[in-house]
């Protein structure tokens, strides 16, 4: 039985993260990001089903951002092996998404359609925190 994934995308989630434990809860997250202010268009996710580091911190990070005007989003996955973004050619040199008013820049990282963002996040949550296989990944350019 999966324990789920904690998501932070509002100030209130800093103390009590939003729990993602189903495809429906992922849809609620994505819909909330679509409806949110541009200064809060990204969420940070940590799977509760992965083994934490000895320090107790998560051994990974999953980011999801939505640009509702362009109908695209970004996903990012990082763990001890590296930091990854969708594979492909970026439409812009740099994109900035905002996590609780803090900017997160993505350099030459391809954005993907919102429907595909939903699919990627659902796979992350429902697989117990594995890097999704429904898209190709590349190392994040820095």
N, C-alpha and C positions, 0 to 999 in steps of 0.2 A: 504494500500500500504506500503510495507516494505521500509525502508530507507537504509538498507544495513549494512555492517560490514566494519570497518576500519582495515586494515592489515599493520603491520610494519615489513619489512624484509630487507630493504635497508636503508642506511643513508638518502637518499632523502625522505623517508617516515616518518621521524621524524617530518618534517614540513608539508608534504602533504601526509597523509596515502593513500595507495592503496585501492580503494573502491571495495568491493566484493558485487555484487548485483544480481548475477545469477550463475547458475551451470557452465557456460562457464568461468566466471571470477575466480571461484574457481579452475577450471582446469588450467588457466593461472598461478595462484599462485603456485599450486603443481608442475607444469612443471618448473617454475622458481626456486623452491627449489631443484628440481632434478638436474637442470643444474648449480646450484650455487656452489661456493667454500665451502669446509667443514667448514670454519669459519663463514658461513652465511647460515646454513641449517635449520633454524627455523624461524617461524613467530609468532607474538603476535597479536591476534585479539580481537576487542571490537565491540560488536553489537551496532548500533545506535538506535535500536528498543527497548532497555531495558531502564528502568528509572534509571538515574544516582543517585549516593549518593547525600546528601545535599551539599557536598563539590564540586559537579560537576564532580567528578571522576567516572569512570565506577564502577558498582557494581559486576563486574565479570572480568575474564580473560580466554581466550581460547588460548592454545599454540598448534602449529603443527610443527613437525620436520620430516625431511626426510633423510634417509640413502640410497642413490641411489645404492651404491655398494651391500648392503644386500637386496635391494628391500623391505625395511620395513620403518616404521615411528612410531612416537609417537604422541599422542594427550593428552592434559590435559585441564581440566575445573575446574575453581575455582570460588566460589561465597561465600556469607555469610554463607552457610551451610557447606562448606568444600572444599577440593582440591581433585580432582578425576583423575584417569588414567584408561586405559582399565583393565577389570577384567581378571584374568588368571595367569599363571605361567610365570615369567620373564625368558628369555633365558640367561640373564647376570645379575650379581649383581648390576652393575651400567652402565648407558649410559650417555654420554655427547653430547648434541646438542648445537649449537652456535647461539645466537641471536645477530646479529651485533657485532660479535667477543667476546661477553660475554657468558661464559659457563653457561649452565643450566643442572644440574645433575638430573637424574631420578634414584632412587634407587629401584631395584627389581620391575620395572614397565614394563609390557609386551609391546613389540613393536608389531605392526600389519602390514599386507600387505599394500602396497601403494594404491591399489584399494579401500581397506576398509577405509584408511585415507581419500581419496577423498570423499567417501560416508558420512563419519562422518562430515567433514568440510561443505559439501553441506547442510546437515541437519541443522547444527548450523546456517549457514547463512540464509537459506530459511525459518527457523522456527522463525526468529526474535530473535535469541540468546538464545534459550532454550538448555539445555543439551541434546545432541542427544540420541535417544532411539534405534538406529540401532546397538549399542554395549552395552554390560554390563559394568558397572563401579565399581570400588572399590576405597576406600579412598587411597590417595597416601601415600606409606610408607615413613617415614622420618628417 
